[in-house]
Amino acid sequence: MASFKLTVNGKEQTVEVGPDTPLLWVLRDILGLTGTKYGCGRGLCGACTVHVDGKPIRSCSAPMDTVANKKITTIEGLSADHSHPLQLAWLEDGVAQCGFCQPGQIMSAAALLGRKSKPTDADIDTAMAGNLCRCGTYQRIKGAIHRAAEGGKK
């Protein structure tokens, strides 16, 4: 066990865990932030995507010793009142079906819009390629990203 400091959704936290404990389990089991989902456990599906220092990462495969002293943003920290343009676009376009992958999808999309405010279809395809949706809502996801980039207009 070791002590790790990190800032999660703007709040400084200290946790006592093994250095190889995945960030996902710290977020869910220790900090109670269950919006980040466990999908595959191997960093392949994107359900567990969070931002570390502004960049999207797969929290299921990020050991604590690699994220200590960094700023982490989860889906809960994207917007306190669910008013982030992506969250609003997701609702407006009815993106979610089962909803399981959506926190990871939104976090990957938020990172894309943070880098490129007006992404092309190709930009979206590239940025979202690592996020899997069992329900196949990829076209609605793309539409919602465009809607958010256009300020909610479609």
HELIX and SHEET records of a PDB file:
HELIX    1   1 LEU A   23  TRP A   25  1                                   3    
HELIX    2   2 VAL A   26  ILE A   30  3                                   5    
HELIX    3   3 SER A   59  SER A   61  5                                   3    
HELIX    4   4 MET A   64  VAL A   67  1                                   4    
HELIX    5   5 ILE A   75  LEU A   78  1                                   4    
HELIX    6   6 PRO A   85  GLU A   92  1                                   8    
HELIX    7   7 GLN A  102  ARG A  115  1                                  14    
HELIX    8   8 ASP A  121  MET A  128  1                                   8    
HELIX    9   9 TYR A  138  ALA A  149  1                                  12    
SHEET    1   A 5 LYS A  11  VAL A  17  0                                        
SHEET    2   A 5 ALA A   2  VAL A   8 -1                                        
SHEET    3   A 5 LYS A  71  THR A  73  1                                        
SHEET    4   A 5 THR A  49  VAL A  52 -1                                        
SHEET    5   A 5 LYS A  55  ARG A  58 -1                                        
END                                                                             
